[in-house]
């Protein structure tokens, strides 16, 4: 059911809400003392690829350093363009974040509005992560990823001597680093935060190599350091998504609770449709979307 090789947790399969609760108990979630990040995705076929990486697949250079340089130049241009036009469209805290001069904060605003960035969204809440895994793509298995931030910090420090975010961004300008284990880190805004991040208990991971899947990097960090970073994932069968979504709705893990403005309403309507759809494999054309007995999740 679960392996532990090279400091990483293996894959499990969830079929019901009870399976998910058992997972949290096994992780010691309710005891506290362990800080994990979670990311739900609606399809188990997807890796942990930031939106910028998905857009940059058009680069086909055989020379990895040439691809690195081109990717970084595109990122710089996209960041500068967003900053230069942000005052025309943003106001308040979002504008302050975008114009702060810190790339990390500008990328966070870009990510919020759907622009491609190297950031990958995570949450401190396993319930929010599970919601993202089950509220879309009803005919596909979903997946919930997780890792232990404390173990991860120790592993990164063991490999690099530090987990300084500024060094990570600086190394992004050095294509000679392409053949080495990339620097990776996670962060959350603790002092001032955008509303969406606050509601979703959001955090990000980012990597010095824009072109690397974060799954591969997490596996590499655990293996190279030999330290257990608690990295793993659970697959949620398609037929379990709607029932699990129904349970989360009753816990107020909903679109309006997690998203602001019209996005919250649109997500709520989408969830209503999802809950009214027949479970995959269900015969007779009847809906069992509100029944928590046969659970199942998916994500973005």
N, C-alpha and C positions, 0 to 999 in steps of 0.2 A: 504493500500500500504506500509506503513512504521509504525513501532511501536517504542516506546521509553520506555523501561522497564529496571529498574536497571542501568540506565546510558548507555544504549547501543541502537544503531540504528537497526531497523529490516531489513528484506529482501525486495528487490524490484526485478522486472523483467524488463530487457531491451530487446526490440525487434528491435530497430533502432538506428542509429547514433544520431538522434535527441533526443532520450531518454537519451543517455549518456550525451549530451550537457546540457540537462535540469538538470540532476543530479549534474553536476559540478556547474551550476548556483545556484542550491538550497543549495549546500555546501558552497557557497561563495568563490569558488576556484579562480575566476577571480578578486576578490576584494583584495586578499592577507590577511596577518595577521593571517592566520590559517595554521599550518603545519601538513600535513597528510602523512601517508605512505600508499602505495597501493601494493597489490599483486594479480596478475592474475594467474588463474589456468585453464587448458584446460577442466577439468571435475568438475562439481558442486558437484559430489559425494565425492570428496576428502576433508579431513579436513585440518587443518594447521599443518601438521606433518613434522618436519625436517627429512632429509634423515637418520640420525642416529637412530631416533625413529623407522622409518619403517624397518630398518635392525634388530633392537633389538626385534622385535615382537616374535622372536624365544624363548625369555625368558618366561617361563611359571610358575615361582615360585608363589605360593599362598601368600607368605610373601612379601609384597611390599618393605620392607626394604632390603630384600635379593636381589630382582630384582634391586633396586637402587644401591647397592654396586657392583653388577656384571656389571651393565651398565657403572658405572663410571670407573671401572677397564678396561673394554674394550676400553672406550674412551681414557683413559690415554695411554694405550698400542698403540692404533692407532696413537695418536698424536706423541708419542716418535718414532715410526717406521717411520712416514713421515719425521720427522726432521732428523733422522739419515741417510736417503737415499736421501733427497732433494738435497744436493750438487752435486749428480751424474746427476740430471735431470734438475735442475733449474739454472737460472742465473739472474743477474741484480736485479731489485726491487722485483721480486717474491721470489728470494732466500733470500734477506734481510728480507722480511716479515716473511718467514717461519722460519728463524733462529733467529728471534728477541728475543726469550725467553718468549714472551707474548703469552699465549694460544689463545687469541682472534685473534691476527694477523695470527698465524699459521693456525687456523681454517678457516680464510678467504681465505687463499691460497688453503687449502685443498678443500674447498667448490668450489672454482673457477675451479679446475681440476676434480671435480666429486667425490671426496672422501666423505664418509658419515660423517656429523658433526651435532652438535646440533643447528647450525645456520639455520635460515629461511630467505630467500631472500625477500626483499621488495624494492620499489622504491619511490622516491619523486614525480615522474611523473605519473599522472593518465593515460596518453597516453601510456607510456611504460607498465604499469600494464595491460591496456586493450589489448595491443598487445599480451602479454603472455596468455591472456585469450581466444584469438580468432585464434591463428595461428597453432592449432593442434586439433586432435580429432573432426573432422567436424560433426560427427553424435551424439555428446554429448553436452549438455548444458555446457557452461563455467561459471566461477564465478570471480568476482572482489571483493577482500576484502579491507577494509580500516579502519584506526583508526586515531584519533587526538593525536599527540605526546605530545602536551602541556597538554591536559587533562589527558593523561596517566601518564605523569611525576608527576602531582599533586596527582593522585590517588595512585601511588606506594609510594610516599613520605608519604601520609596520612596513609597508611597501615604499612609501615616498618620504617618510620622516615627518610629514605634516599633511593636514587636510585643508590647507588654506585655499579658499575660493578664488582669491586674486591670482594665485599662482596657476590655478586651473585655467582661467581665462587667458593669462599671459602665454601659457604653453600652447594655446590654440593658434598662436601666430608662428609656431615653430614646426614646419612640416617634417623636420628630421625626427620628430617624436612619433611619426606614423607607425613605426615598427615596434614600438614599446607598448607595454600596458598603459592605456590612457588613464589620466587622472579623472576621477569621478567624485561627485559630492552630492549632497542633498541639502536643502535649506528651506526655511519657512520664515515669513516676516513676522517677527514677534512684537515690534514696537508699533508700527502702523500697518494696516492691512486693507486690501480691497474687500468689499462686502462679500463677494463670491468665495474668496479664500477663507474668510471668517466662517461663513455658513457651512462650508464643506470641510473645514479643518484641513485646508489644503497645504501641500508642500510640493517641491519640485526635485527632480534629479537632473543633473546636467553633466556633460562629459567633455573633456578637452578635445577629443576627436569627434567632430560633428557627424562623421560618417559611420559611427559604430552603433549597433543595436545595443541598448542598455542591458538586455538579457545576457548577451555574450560577455559584456564587461563585468556584470555582477558575478557570473560564473567564474570568470578569469580571476577576479579579485579574491573570491573565496578559495579557489584552488591554489593561487600563487602564495597567498599569505598562510594558508593552512588553518585559518581562523573561521569558526562557524559564524556566518553572517545571517543565518536563518533564512536564506533566500529560497523561495519555493513558490508553488502555484497550485491552485485547485481548479479542476475543470468542472463546470456546472452543466449538466446535461440539458439539452434544449427543452425537454418535456418538464423540467423542474423550474424553468424561468418564471412563467406566469404565476404559479402558486407561491413562489418565494417573493415575487414582486407584491402579491397581495398581502403577505405578512408584513413586509416593509411599509406598505401604505398604512396599515393599522398602527405602525410604530411612528408614524409621521416622518418617515424617511421618504419624502416626496419631492416632486419637481418644484412646487412653490416654496418648500422649506430650504431647498438647496440652491435655487437660482433666483435672481432678482428680476423684477419687471416682467415684460412680455415673455421672456425666455422661460420663466417659471410657469406661466399659463400654458404656453405651447407644450412644454414637457409634460404638464399635468394631463392635457388632452391626449397626447401620445400614449401616456400610461393607461388612460381609460380605454383606448383602442386595444392596447396590448392585453389588458385584463379581460376584454370581451372576446378575444380571439381564442379559438380552440387550441388546446395543448397539442404539440406535435405528436402524431401517432394516435391521437384520440379518435375513436370511431363514432359515427352517428351525427357529427356536425354540431354537437352541443358544446357550450363553453364551460370550462371548469376553472376559469381564470382566478376566481376569488377563493378557491379551495387551497388551503396551505398544506394539504396532505401529500403532495407529490412534487414539491419544490424544484426551482431551477433558475440560474442567473446569466447575465450577459453585459458587455461594456463597450465603451467608446473606443 
